[in-house]
Amino acid sequence: NPKSDGYLPSDEDIIRWPEQNAKGALRVVSFGFEINQKKLEIKLVDLSGENDTIENRGWVKYLSKHTRIFFVVDLSTYDQVDDKHTNNALCMQLQNFEKVCRDPVLHGIPISVLFNKDDLFKEKIRVVPLSVCFPDVEE
């Protein structure tokens, strides 16, 4: 049971975790493990890519001196619009990344960018030009 003390997620729980999160909901999962007799704790905070969640900064309280931010970009969204049907989804992710990078509270915290769904991106790019998202890109 994920809500019980001592719960240790399986590999499948970790892999599927973002799929179970509702858009705009802040979800925190903590788990620990041991490597070379050293105990490590990981706390995952999923912002689900929502502007409101990034703007309201409720997730900042989870930062600590041992924090690293992993910003995940879904490459396959370059030809999609956001939920309000007004902005390109990939451009919105890049704008959110810029907000995180410029946030003074986060100054000095290492940020790693992870690009996922590259398999879908590789399939789409064959039929949908990148200029859909970046008009200045020549095909």
C-alpha positions in Angstrom: 0.0 0.0 0.0 1.7 3.3 -1.1 0.2 5.2 1.8 1.6 2.9 4.5 4.9 3.5 6.3 7.7 1.5 4.9 6.2 1.2 1.5 8.9 0.6 -1.1 7.7 1.1 -4.7 8.5 -1.5 -7.3 10.3 -0.5 -10.5 6.9 -0.6 -12.3 5.4 1.7 -9.6 8.1 4.2 -10.3 7.9 3.9 -14.1 4.1 4.3 -14.1 3.9 6.9 -11.4 3.5 10.0 -13.7 0.7 8.3 -15.6 -1.4 8.1 -12.4 -1.1 11.8 -11.6 -3.9 14.2 -12.6 -2.9 17.3 -14.5 -2.3 20.2 -12.2 -2.0 18.1 -9.0 1.1 18.3 -7.0 2.1 14.8 -6.0 5.1 13.8 -3.8 6.5 10.3 -3.4 9.4 9.5 -1.1 11.3 6.3 -1.1 14.7 5.1 0.1 17.2 2.5 -0.9 20.8 1.5 -0.1 23.8 1.6 -2.3 27.2 0.4 -1.1 25.9 0.4 2.5 24.9 4.1 2.1 21.2 4.9 2.7 19.7 7.3 0.1 16.3 8.9 0.1 14.6 10.2 -3.0 11.7 12.5 -3.1 9.9 12.9 -6.4 7.7 16.0 -6.8 5.6 15.9 -10.0 4.3 19.2 -11.2 2.6 17.7 -14.2 3.7 20.5 -16.4 1.0 22.9 -15.3 1.7 26.6 -15.4 -0.5 27.2 -12.3 1.4 24.6 -10.3 4.7 26.1 -11.3 3.5 29.6 -10.5 2.0 28.9 -7.1 5.3 27.5 -5.9 3.8 25.0 -3.4 6.5 22.6 -4.4 9.4 24.9 -3.3 8.9 23.7 0.3 10.3 20.3 -0.8 13.7 21.7 -1.6 16.7 20.9 0.6 20.4 21.3 0.5 20.7 18.0 -1.3 18.3 18.9 -4.1 18.6 18.4 -7.8 15.9 19.4 -10.2 15.1 17.1 -13.1 13.1 19.0 -15.6 11.4 16.5 -18.0 10.5 17.7 -21.5 8.1 15.6 -23.7 9.6 16.0 -27.2 6.5 14.4 -28.8 4.4 17.4 -27.9 6.0 19.7 -30.5 2.8 19.5 -32.7 0.3 19.8 -29.9 -1.4 22.7 -28.2 -2.0 23.1 -24.4 -5.2 22.3 -22.6 -6.5 25.8 -23.4 -5.8 25.3 -27.1 -3.9 28.6 -27.2 -0.2 27.7 -27.0 2.2 25.1 -28.4 2.7 22.4 -25.7 6.5 22.1 -26.3 6.9 25.9 -26.2 5.0 26.0 -22.9 7.3 23.4 -21.4 10.3 25.5 -22.5 8.8 28.6 -21.0 8.2 26.7 -17.7 11.8 25.6 -17.8 12.9 29.2 -18.2 10.8 30.2 -15.2 12.4 27.5 -13.1 15.9 28.5 -14.2 15.3 32.2 -13.5 13.7 31.7 -10.1 15.9 33.3 -7.5 14.9 30.7 -4.8 16.3 28.0 -7.0 19.6 29.8 -7.6 22.5 27.4 -7.2 20.4 24.2 -7.4 21.6 21.9 -10.2 19.1 21.4 -12.9 19.2 18.4 -15.3 17.0 18.4 -18.4 15.6 15.1 -19.5 14.0 14.7 -22.9 11.6 11.8 -23.1 9.3 10.2 -25.7 12.1 10.6 -28.3 10.7 7.4 -29.9 7.4 9.2 -30.6 9.3 12.3 -31.7 11.3 10.3 -34.2 8.1 8.9 -35.7 6.3 12.2 -35.8 9.1 14.2 -37.3 8.9 12.1 -40.5 5.4 13.4 -41.2 5.0 16.6 -39.1 7.6 19.3 -39.7 9.4 20.9 -36.7 8.4 24.2 -38.1 4.9 23.6 -36.6 6.5 24.5 -33.3 9.5 26.6 -34.5 8.5 28.6 -37.6 12.1 29.7 -38.2 13.3 26.2 -38.7 13.8 25.4 -42.4 12.9 21.9 -43.5 
